[in-house]
Structure formats: C-alpha cells, structure tokens
C-alpha cells in the first residue's frame, strides 16, 4: 500500500514537472513565436510512381532550415534546461555551463524563414525534373507557436526524349543519327584549337549517365560533367573543368519530355581546349620550407628527370622507378595520382606534393612537373612496454625495442630490427608458481 502511494506521488510530481517544463512560450517576447517542426506533404496527380513520390517525401523534409529545438516525446529538454539555468552572473561555473553548453536557446520562427524554405523546396522540385510544379505554404500560428505546412503538388517529371553531345553523331541512349528532333544538325564547333576537345567529348556519349527516357536530375547532370572532366584529364586536357560544360534542356517538345544538348560554354578558354604534355620533371628530394627552389645549378639529370638532392640521400634510379610521368608524355590525371601514391607508400616521406606549371620556353602546351618531397628521419627507435593479467592468475609484461632504417641503401629500402623480452608469472596456490620467460628478435 505504501509503495503504491509512493508511485502515485512520484508520478504526480513528474507530471507537474513536465507540465511546467512544456510552458516554454511564457519566456518569449512580443511578436516572437517558437519554431515547431514543419510538415511536408507530397500530393501527386498524373503518372507519378510510388517510388518517385516516396523519394520526394524522404528528400524534401531534409532541406528545411533551421532545425527546431531538440525534443524527446515532445519535451524540448534542452530549451527547458536553457530557461531553468536562468541568467548566469559569470562566464563560467555550473549555471553558465548548463545554459550554454547543455541548454539550447529558443529557435524562433519568421515569415522570412518560411518563404525561404518554400523557395528551397520549389528549387529542388525543378532540380528533380518537376519543372512547372509548385509548393504551397500554410503557416499555423497559435499560442506563441508557429508550424509551417508545405504541400508539394507534382505531376509526372520530365524525361529525356533525346540527348545530344557536341561533335557526336550519337544521341546518348539511342541509335546513331546526324540530326536531332526538329531537323537540327549535330552540334559542332568551327575547326580550331578546340576541335580535338569537341571530338573527344563526343566519344564519351556512349557511357553517359544521362539516359534516353530517364528522369531529369540535376545531380546526375553534375555527375556526368564530372565524369567527362575526369576522362578528359586522362587525355591531356589539364586546364579543362566541369564548369565549362552546360546542358541545354528544351522542354517545349511536349509530353513532359526534354531534348537535351550538352555543349561547351562560349567563354571556354583556349587553354582548356588544348592537350598538354610534360616538358621537365623536377624533383626536390630533400625539400623543406627553407629550400631554395629557384637555384637549379645543382640539379642532376638522370634518364630525363632533373633531381635536386644536395645531401645525396637517394639514388636517382629510385625516382625513375616510381614516377610515372616522363618528359614528352601527355598529361594524365591517373598517372599524376599514381606517382603520388607510389611516393607516399614508400614510407620514407613525411610530405609529398606535386605542382604543374605551364611553360612556353619549349613551345606551346607544355607543363613542368615539380615534386616536393620532405623525408622522414632516416633512423628511428621505438620502445614499447605492455602488461597483462589473465583469469588463470597469470600476470606479466613485455618490453620491446624496434629500430628502423628507412633508406638503408639509398633506395627507400626499409630495414626493421626488433628485440623483445617478457616475463609471465602464474600463481597456482599453496605457494606454488610458474614463471615463463620469453625472448625474441626479428629483422625485416
């Protein structure tokens, strides 16, 4: 009986505390409203699949800002702590910590926030192919709280009827054709420095992320531009970038379809249209911030590489084995990354950096490659002490020493020598114990 009465008292106190805690709005000033979690509904008409509707329902709420005050089962506990702490008199102490580290100030609503969120949702619909659909906003304001309701009214998204690449006679996702719907001719540029670029872009249409009949999606368009940029970087177009590509979408063809044309923007610079080759490969083998990289009198020429290694730390053949670029090679992003990975995995360098610089001393479209390599200390020693206890009354420990030479024969060879010693004691009871001693050595 007493236990039941105690539970009743505790429950009543908990409810009283929760009721007082939920009255957050009494602290708000005139014209201030507490921002409640907004609601987003997707209403579809026409040929919108369940998958498309669900994708919008999952995506759109994640775009709304700001996040409302954190809550558990409707209790805004951080806001409650914020008000409970009151006004701290000092910039430190328990009250200051509770208010500003644990607590959370009220998130206030406004017309500007609601309008901005509606614009964001509207923009996302357009980015997903719902070009002329709309988002309706209704705000529910009562008792100093503000809840926004967004309704996205969508119909069938736009899909690709045709996709045309510059310089290509292949429409992505379709058969070969020399014209596009409506009688337009294949998009080409006048012969000139960019002619090779246009042709190479056209060859990439076959594996395009943009598919005939597929839904328009700006994220996929961006991914396709990045894919093309990556492929062109492998062909020597060092100064090209994805921002030089634009997708024109003609939505006037009817049936919520698009005739899309990928093209180079008119302001694409000439250097972005050119293939670049490697002229000099210069290696600073012992680089630090004080190294004078302008003084090239001590450069050693080895198999086409120019190497500055005044301390003679490494044999030149080590660089010719690991650097993929050679003078005269066409620039290739994969070779660029492969060279860096090889140098890093050698384990002898603390920092590895590459820089490419255009040079006109050896003719047009030439790059000098510079590698800045900061070595680790050649030799190091490491001590390690470990202890152990087991459930079978065994205790013990081990001491190990490891010595490393990271450049034994000046070719980035790694020699590791280690020795270790350990002692384990197992207590069997009645004054008996077993001792185990271990010794070890290894060299790699």
C-alpha positions in Angstrom: 0.0 0.0 0.0 2.8 2.4 0.9 4.7 1.5 -2.3 1.6 2.3 -4.4 1.2 5.6 -2.6 4.9 6.4 -3.3 4.5 5.7 -7.0 1.4 7.9 -7.2 3.3 10.8 -5.6 6.3 10.4 -7.8 4.0 10.2 -10.9 2.2 13.3 -9.9 5.4 15.2 -9.4 6.7 14.0 -12.7 3.6 15.2 -14.5 3.7 18.5 -12.7 7.4 19.0 -13.7 6.6 18.1 -17.3 3.6 20.4 -17.4 5.7 23.3 -16.1 8.6 22.4 -18.4 6.4 22.5 -21.5 5.3 26.1 -20.9 8.3 27.5 -22.9 6.4 30.2 -24.6 5.9 32.3 -21.4 9.5 33.4 -21.8 9.0 34.7 -25.4 8.7 38.4 -26.1 6.0 40.2 -28.0 5.9 39.1 -31.7 8.1 36.1 -31.0 7.0 32.6 -31.9 8.6 29.2 -31.1 9.5 27.4 -34.3 7.9 23.9 -34.4 8.9 21.0 -36.6 7.5 21.8 -40.1 5.4 19.3 -42.1 5.8 18.4 -45.8 3.2 16.6 -47.8 3.6 15.4 -51.4 0.4 15.3 -53.5 0.7 13.8 -56.9 -1.5 13.8 -59.9 -0.9 12.1 -63.3 1.7 9.5 -63.9 3.9 9.7 -60.7 5.1 6.4 -59.4 5.1 5.4 -55.7 8.9 5.3 -55.9 9.1 8.8 -57.2 6.6 10.1 -54.6 8.5 8.4 -51.7 11.8 9.8 -52.9 10.3 13.3 -52.7 8.7 12.6 -49.3 12.1 11.4 -47.9 14.2 14.2 -49.6 12.2 17.4 -49.1 12.0 17.5 -45.3 15.8 17.2 -45.1 16.2 20.6 -46.8 14.3 22.6 -44.3 16.2 25.0 -42.0 16.6 25.8 -39.2 16.2 22.6 -37.1 13.7 23.1 -34.3 14.7 22.7 -30.7 15.7 19.2 -29.8 12.9 17.2 -28.1 12.1 13.8 -26.6 8.4 12.7 -26.9 7.5 16.4 -27.4 9.6 17.6 -24.4 12.1 20.2 -25.5 14.6 19.3 -22.8 17.4 21.4 -24.0 15.2 24.5 -24.1 13.9 23.7 -20.6 17.5 23.5 -19.3 18.3 26.8 -21.0 15.4 28.6 -19.1 16.0 26.6 -15.9 19.6 27.9 -15.7 18.4 31.5 -15.6 20.9 34.3 -16.2 24.5 33.4 -15.1 26.3 36.1 -13.4 29.7 34.9 -14.6 31.0 33.5 -17.8 31.9 30.2 -16.1 30.5 27.9 -13.5 27.7 25.3 -13.3 24.9 27.7 -14.3 26.8 29.1 -17.4 27.7 25.5 -18.4 24.1 24.3 -18.1 22.7 27.3 -20.0 25.2 27.5 -22.9 26.7 24.0 -23.2 23.8 21.7 -22.3 20.9 24.0 -22.9 19.7 25.4 -26.2 18.1 28.9 -26.9 14.7 29.0 -28.5 14.5 28.6 -32.2 12.2 31.4 -33.4 10.0 31.3 -36.5 9.5 34.1 -39.0 7.9 34.8 -42.4 11.3 35.1 -44.0 12.3 31.5 -42.8 9.0 30.1 -44.2 9.4 31.9 -47.5 13.0 30.8 -47.9 12.1 27.2 -47.2 9.3 27.2 -49.8 11.8 28.6 -52.4 14.3 25.8 -51.5 11.6 23.1 -51.9 10.5 24.7 -55.2 14.0 24.7 -56.5 14.5 21.1 -55.5 11.4 20.1 -57.5 12.9 21.8 -60.6 16.3 20.1 -60.0 14.5 16.7 -60.0 12.6 17.3 -63.2 9.3 18.7 -61.8 9.8 21.9 -63.7 6.4 23.6 -63.5 5.1 22.1 -60.3 4.6 24.1 -57.2 4.9 24.2 -53.4 2.1 25.7 -51.3 2.8 27.2 -47.9 0.4 27.4 -45.0 1.5 28.6 -41.5 -0.3 27.6 -38.4 0.3 30.2 -35.6 -1.3 29.7 -32.2 -0.3 30.2 -28.6 3.1 31.6 -29.4 4.0 28.6 -31.6 4.5 28.5 -35.4 4.2 25.4 -37.6 4.7 25.6 -41.3 2.9 23.2 -43.6 4.4 22.7 -47.1 2.4 20.9 -49.8 4.3 19.9 -53.0 1.8 19.4 -55.8 3.6 17.4 -58.5 2.8 15.7 -61.8 4.8 13.5 -64.0 8.5 14.6 -64.0 10.2 15.5 -67.3 12.2 12.7 -69.1 14.8 12.8 -71.8 13.5 12.3 -75.4 17.0 12.8 -76.8 20.4 13.7 -75.6 23.0 15.2 -77.9 26.7 15.7 -77.3 28.9 18.2 -79.1 30.7 16.8 -82.1 29.0 13.5 -81.8 26.6 11.8 -84.2 25.3 9.5 -81.5 22.4 10.5 -79.3 23.1 9.2 -75.9 20.9 6.2 -75.2 19.7 5.9 -78.8 20.8 5.0 -82.3 23.2 6.9 -84.4 21.7 9.9 -86.1 23.1 13.0 -87.8 20.2 15.3 -86.7 18.0 15.8 -83.7 14.2 16.1 -83.5 13.0 19.2 -85.2 15.6 18.9 -88.0 18.6 20.4 -86.1 22.1 19.4 -87.2 24.7 17.8 -85.0 26.3 20.4 -82.7 29.9 21.1 -83.9 32.3 23.9 -83.5 34.4 25.6 -86.1 37.8 23.9 -86.7 40.4 25.3 -84.4 42.2 24.5 -81.1 39.1 23.1 -79.5 38.3 20.7 -82.4 40.0 17.8 -80.7 38.2 18.5 -77.4 34.8 18.5 -79.1 35.6 15.2 -80.8 36.8 13.6 -77.5 33.7 14.8 -75.7 31.5 13.3 -78.4 33.2 9.9 -78.0 32.2 9.9 -74.3 28.5 9.8 -75.1 28.3 6.0 -75.2 28.7 5.6 -71.4 26.8 8.7 -70.4 25.0 8.8 -67.1 22.2 10.6 -68.9 19.8 8.0 -70.5 17.1 8.4 -73.0 13.8 8.0 -71.2 15.4 8.7 -67.9 14.1 11.4 -65.4 15.9 14.7 -65.5 18.0 15.1 -62.3 20.5 18.0 -61.8 22.7 15.8 -59.5 23.0 13.3 -62.4 23.9 16.1 -64.8 26.6 17.3 -62.4 27.9 13.7 -62.1 28.1 13.4 -65.9 30.0 16.7 -66.2 32.5 15.4 -63.6 32.8 12.1 -65.4 33.6 13.8 -68.7 36.1 16.1 -66.9 37.8 13.0 -65.4 38.1 11.3 -68.7 39.4 14.4 -70.5 42.0 14.8 -67.7 43.3 11.4 -68.7 43.7 12.6 -72.3 45.8 15.6 -71.5 43.2 18.4 -71.1 44.9 19.7 -68.0 43.0 23.1 -67.8 39.6 21.7 -68.6 36.9 21.8 -65.8 33.3 20.5 -65.5 32.0 24.1 -65.3 32.9 24.5 -69.0 30.0 22.2 -69.9 26.4 23.2 -69.9 23.2 21.1 -70.6 20.5 23.0 -72.5 17.1 21.4 -71.9 14.3 22.1 -74.4 11.0 21.5 -72.6 8.7 22.7 -75.5 8.7 19.3 -77.3 5.5 18.2 -75.4 4.5 15.1 -73.3 6.7 16.4 -70.5 9.8 15.4 -72.4 13.2 17.1 -73.0 15.5 17.4 -75.9 18.8 17.9 -74.1 22.0 19.3 -75.7 25.4 19.2 -73.9 27.7 21.9 -75.1 30.8 23.9 -74.3 30.0 27.3 -72.8 31.1 30.2 -75.1 33.6 31.5 -72.7 35.6 28.3 -72.5 39.3 29.5 -72.7 41.6 28.3 -75.4 44.0 26.6 -72.9 41.1 24.4 -71.7 40.7 23.1 -75.2 44.3 22.1 -75.6 46.2 18.9 -74.8 49.2 19.5 -72.6 52.5 17.5 -72.5 55.1 17.1 -69.8 58.3 19.1 -70.5 60.5 18.9 -67.4 60.1 16.7 -64.4 61.9 18.3 -61.4 62.3 16.5 -58.1 63.2 18.2 -54.9 64.3 15.1 -53.0 65.1 16.8 -49.7 62.6 19.6 -49.6 61.8 21.8 -46.6 60.3 25.3 -46.3 63.8 26.8 -46.5 64.8 25.1 -49.7 65.7 27.5 -52.5 63.8 26.0 -55.4 64.9 28.8 -57.7 68.6 27.7 -57.6 68.9 24.9 -60.2 72.6 24.7 -60.6 72.9 21.5 -58.5 70.2 19.7 -60.5 71.3 16.2 -61.6 69.9 14.9 -64.9 69.0 11.2 -64.8 67.0 9.5 -67.5 65.2 12.7 -68.3 64.5 13.7 -64.7 66.0 16.7 -63.0 66.8 15.9 -59.4 67.9 18.2 -56.6 69.4 16.1 -53.8 72.3 18.1 -52.3 72.5 15.7 -49.4 72.7 12.7 -51.7 70.0 10.9 -49.7 68.6 8.8 -52.6 69.9 7.2 -55.7 68.4 8.8 -58.8 67.1 5.4 -60.0 64.6 5.4 -57.2 62.7 8.3 -58.8 62.7 6.8 -62.3 61.2 3.7 -60.9 58.4 5.4 -59.0 57.5 8.5 -61.1 55.1 7.6 -64.0 55.5 10.9 -65.9 58.4 11.2 -68.2 59.3 14.2 -70.4 57.3 14.2 -73.5 54.3 12.3 -72.1 50.8 13.6 -72.4 49.4 14.8 -69.1 47.2 12.1 -67.5 45.3 12.5 -64.2 45.7 8.8 -63.4 49.5 8.9 -63.9 49.5 12.0 -61.7 47.8 10.3 -58.8 49.7 7.0 -59.3 53.0 8.8 -58.9 51.9 10.5 -55.7 50.6 7.1 -54.3 53.9 5.4 -55.1 55.9 8.1 -53.4 53.7 8.1 -50.3 53.7 4.3 -49.9 57.5 4.1 -49.9 57.2 5.1 -46.3 60.2 7.5 -46.4 58.5 10.8 -46.9 56.5 12.9 -44.4 55.0 15.2 -47.1 54.6 14.7 -50.8 53.3 17.5 -53.0 53.1 17.9 -56.8 52.7 21.1 -58.8 52.3 21.6 -62.5 53.3 24.9 -64.1 52.7 26.0 -67.7 55.9 26.9 -69.6 56.3 28.4 -73.0 60.1 28.1 -73.3 59.8 24.7 -75.1 56.8 25.5 -77.3 53.1 25.8 -76.7 51.0 23.5 -74.4 53.9 22.3 -72.2 53.8 21.7 -68.4 56.7 21.4 -66.0 56.0 19.0 -63.2 57.5 19.7 -59.8 57.7 17.2 -56.9 58.4 18.5 -53.4 59.4 15.6 -51.1 60.0 16.1 -47.4 61.8 13.0 -45.9 61.1 11.4 -42.6 64.1 11.0 -40.2 66.3 8.2 -41.7 66.6 6.3 -38.5 64.2 5.9 -35.6 63.9 3.8 -32.4 60.7 2.8 -30.6 60.3 1.4 -27.1 57.1 -0.3 -26.0 56.1 -1.7 -22.7 53.0 -3.9 -22.2 51.4 -5.6 -19.2 48.8 -8.3 -18.9 46.6 -10.2 -16.4 44.5 -13.3 -17.0 41.7 -15.1 -15.3 44.0 -18.0 -14.5 46.0 -15.9 -12.1 48.7 -15.0 -14.6 50.3 -11.6 -14.6 53.3 -10.4 -16.6 54.7 -7.9 -19.1 56.9 -7.4 -22.1 59.4 -4.9 -23.2 60.2 -4.4 -26.9 62.6 -2.2 -28.8 62.2 -1.6 -32.6 64.8 0.2 -34.7 64.1 1.3 -38.3 66.3 2.5 -41.1 64.1 3.9 -43.9 66.8 4.3 -46.5 69.4 1.6 -46.0 70.9 1.5 -49.5 69.7 5.0 -50.6 66.8 3.4 -52.5 64.0 3.8 -50.0 64.6 0.4 -48.5 63.1 -0.2 -45.1 65.1 -2.2 -42.6 63.3 -3.1 -39.3 65.1 -4.8 -36.4 63.3 -5.6 -33.2 64.1 -7.4 -29.9 61.7 -8.2 -27.1 61.7 -9.8 -23.7 58.8 -10.9 -21.4 58.1 -12.5 -18.1 54.8 -14.2 -17.1 54.1 -15.4 -13.5 51.2 -17.8 -12.8 50.2 -18.4 -9.2 48.9 -21.9 -8.6 48.2 -21.6 -4.9 49.8 -23.2 -1.8 52.9 -21.1 -2.5 53.4 -22.6 -6.0 54.0 -20.5 -9.1 55.2 -21.0 -12.7 57.4 -18.5 -14.4 57.7 -18.1 -18.2 60.4 -16.0 -19.8 60.4 -15.1 -23.5 63.0 -13.6 -25.7 62.7 -12.7 -29.3 64.4 -10.9 -32.2 63.4 -10.2 -35.8 64.7 -8.4 -38.8 62.8 -7.5 -41.9 
